[in-house]
Amino acid sequence: MPKRPRPTIMDVPKDVLTAREAAQYLRLTLPTFYRYMRQGKIPPSKIGGRYRFKKSLLERCLGETVGGEDVSARNKLVGKITAIKRGTILAQVNLDVGEHKITAVITRDALDDFGLKVGDAAVALIKATEVMIIRKR
């Protein structure tokens, strides 16, 4: 029986990632990535005894749109633009997210590039390094 040639790097589809590559793609540390696997947030697949992940499946299981940007959906809130206040350099965009209201201050250039208008659907991406709690007395 003839031997099958070993797969080369050229044989591997570009959308199949190793665990390390998948963690980098999702901007997670490798321990966090493995923890998500154990918690069932990321379904593991083994090929030849090694974990492999398809980009489209990673995006779907973490709530991203297929072919979308490479940020996780943990901090995305979908809503409708209710008001826009334009300044010379900055713009204030008010977003109605269900019973919550979110206000974002973005550059005027970004507002013009996105072509945002009142009534448009938009996504608020929350990136914060600190959370403060204030207690009323």
C-alpha positions as CSV (number, residue, x, y, z in Angstrom):
1,M,0.0,0.0,0.0
2,P,1.5,3.4,-1.0
3,K,2.1,5.9,1.7
4,R,0.0,9.0,1.7
5,P,1.9,12.2,1.6
6,R,1.9,14.2,4.8
7,P,-0.2,17.4,4.7
8,T,1.8,20.5,4.2
9,I,1.0,24.0,5.3
10,M,-0.4,24.7,1.9
11,D,-3.0,22.0,2.4
12,V,-4.5,23.6,5.5
13,P,-7.4,26.0,4.8
14,K,-6.7,29.6,5.8
15,D,-9.8,29.8,7.9
16,V,-8.7,26.8,10.2
17,L,-6.8,28.0,13.2
18,T,-4.7,26.4,16.0
19,A,-5.8,27.1,19.5
20,R,-3.0,29.8,19.8
21,E,-4.0,31.4,16.5
22,A,-7.7,31.3,17.5
23,A,-7.0,33.0,20.9
24,Q,-5.0,35.7,19.1
25,Y,-7.8,36.1,16.5
26,L,-10.3,36.6,19.3
27,R,-7.9,38.8,21.3
28,L,-7.9,36.5,24.2
29,T,-5.1,35.1,26.3
30,L,-4.5,31.4,25.8
31,P,-5.6,30.5,29.3
32,T,-8.9,32.5,28.8
33,F,-9.4,30.8,25.5
34,Y,-9.1,27.3,27.1
35,R,-11.4,28.4,30.0
36,Y,-14.0,29.4,27.4
37,M,-13.6,25.9,25.8
38,R,-14.2,24.2,29.2
39,Q,-17.2,26.4,29.9
40,G,-18.7,25.5,26.5
41,K,-18.5,29.0,25.0
42,I,-16.1,27.7,22.3
43,P,-16.8,24.3,20.9
44,P,-13.6,22.3,20.4
45,S,-12.8,20.2,17.4
46,K,-9.9,17.8,17.2
47,I,-8.1,17.0,14.0
48,G,-5.3,14.5,14.4
49,G,-5.3,14.8,18.1
50,R,-5.0,18.6,18.0
51,Y,-7.5,21.3,18.5
52,R,-8.5,23.2,15.4
53,F,-11.0,26.0,15.0
54,K,-12.8,27.6,12.0
55,K,-12.9,31.4,12.0
56,S,-16.6,31.4,11.0
57,L,-17.5,29.1,13.9
58,L,-15.5,31.1,16.4
59,E,-17.3,34.3,15.3
60,R,-20.7,32.6,15.5
61,C,-20.2,31.1,19.0
62,L,-19.1,34.4,20.4
63,G,-21.9,36.4,18.8
64,E,-20.0,38.1,15.9
65,T,-21.4,38.3,12.5
66,V,-19.8,36.1,9.9
67,G,-17.2,38.1,8.0
68,G,-17.5,41.0,10.5
69,E,-14.9,42.7,12.5
70,D,-12.6,40.7,14.9
71,V,-14.0,41.9,18.2
72,S,-16.0,39.8,20.5
73,A,-19.7,40.5,21.1
74,R,-19.6,40.4,24.9
75,N,-19.8,44.2,25.0
76,K,-22.0,45.0,22.0
77,L,-25.4,46.6,22.4
78,V,-27.7,47.0,19.4
79,G,-30.0,50.0,19.3
80,K,-31.4,52.9,17.4
81,I,-30.0,56.4,17.0
82,T,-32.3,58.8,18.7
83,A,-30.3,62.1,18.5
84,I,-27.1,63.5,17.0
85,K,-25.5,66.7,18.1
86,R,-22.8,67.9,15.7
87,G,-19.9,70.0,16.9
88,T,-16.9,71.4,15.0
89,I,-14.6,68.5,16.0
90,L,-16.8,66.1,17.9
91,A,-20.3,64.7,17.7
92,Q,-22.6,63.3,20.4
93,V,-24.6,60.3,19.3
94,N,-27.5,59.1,21.5
95,L,-28.5,55.4,21.2
96,D,-31.7,53.9,22.5
97,V,-30.9,50.3,23.6
98,G,-34.2,48.9,24.9
99,E,-34.9,50.6,28.2
100,H,-31.3,52.0,28.3
101,K,-29.9,55.1,26.8
102,I,-26.3,55.3,25.7
103,T,-24.4,58.4,24.7
104,A,-21.2,58.2,22.7
105,V,-18.9,61.0,21.8
106,I,-17.1,60.4,18.5
107,T,-15.2,62.5,16.1
108,R,-17.1,64.5,13.5
109,D,-15.0,62.7,10.8
110,A,-16.2,59.3,12.1
111,L,-19.8,60.5,12.1
112,D,-19.5,61.7,8.4
113,D,-17.6,58.5,7.4
114,F,-20.3,56.2,8.9
115,G,-23.1,58.4,7.5
116,L,-25.1,58.0,10.7
117,K,-28.6,59.5,10.8
118,V,-31.3,59.6,13.4
119,G,-33.4,56.4,13.1
120,D,-30.5,54.3,11.9
121,A,-29.7,51.0,13.7
122,A,-26.2,51.0,15.3
123,V,-24.1,49.0,17.7
124,A,-22.5,50.4,20.8
125,L,-19.2,48.7,21.5
126,I,-18.3,49.1,25.2
127,K,-14.6,49.0,26.0
128,A,-13.8,50.0,29.5
129,T,-10.8,49.4,31.8
130,E,-12.6,50.6,34.9
131,V,-16.1,50.6,36.4
132,M,-17.0,52.9,39.2
133,I,-19.9,52.4,41.6
134,I,-21.5,55.3,43.4
135,R,-23.9,54.9,46.3
136,K,-26.5,57.4,47.0
137,R,-26.8,58.5,50.7
